[in-house]
Amino acid sequence: MPYTQADIDKLKAIRASGAKSITFSDGRRVEYHSPAELDGAIAAAEAELSGSTAGRSTFASFRSD
């Protein structure tokens, strides 16, 4: 789901108020179980909106000595 700035503003508002659930602009309702989970959602939404994750991949590298 693409996030909007309004969604991010709502996420920050519920974080500040201590609430645990949100209804996004697309009608989807989500309940967060901890402040850390909510903080992660805010960070992910901001990253998506800013495009900072475009073209990036994460991978693991292992070495045997």
N, C-alpha and C positions, 0 to 999 in steps of 0.2 A: 504494500500500500504506500503510495507516495504521501509523504507528510506535507502539511502546509504550515505556514508561520502561525496560523491560528491554532493548529494542533499543538505546536510547541508552546505557545503562550498558555494554552489550557493545561498542558502537562506541568509547566512551572507553577501555575496557580494552584493546582491540586497538591503539588509538593509543598508549597508554602502553607497551605491550609491544613495539611495533615490528612487529607482525604486519600482514599486508596483506589478509586475507580474513576474512569473517564469514558465519555462517549465521543468518539472522533467525528470529524466532519462527514465521513462516509457512513455513519450510523453504527459502526462497530463499537461495542462496549468492552473495555478491558479492565480487569481488577489486578492491581499490583500488590504483592505480598509483603514487600519491605521497601523502606526508603531507598535502599541500594538498587533494587530492581527498577524503581521509578527513575532514579538518577541515570541508570543505564539506558532506559528508554529515551530520556531527554537527550543524552549524548548521541545516541544512534539517530534520532530524528534530526538533530542539528547537523550531524555529519552528512546525512542523506540530502538535506535541503541545501547545504553548502557545496555539495558535490565533491567533498574532500576524499571520499572513498572510491571515486571513479578510477577505473584502471588498476586498482591495487588487488593483489592476491596475497593470501597468507599460506605459508607452507612450512612443513617441519623438515629439518635436515638431521640425519643421524650419521654418526661416524663410529666405526669399529676399530679399536686400536689393538 
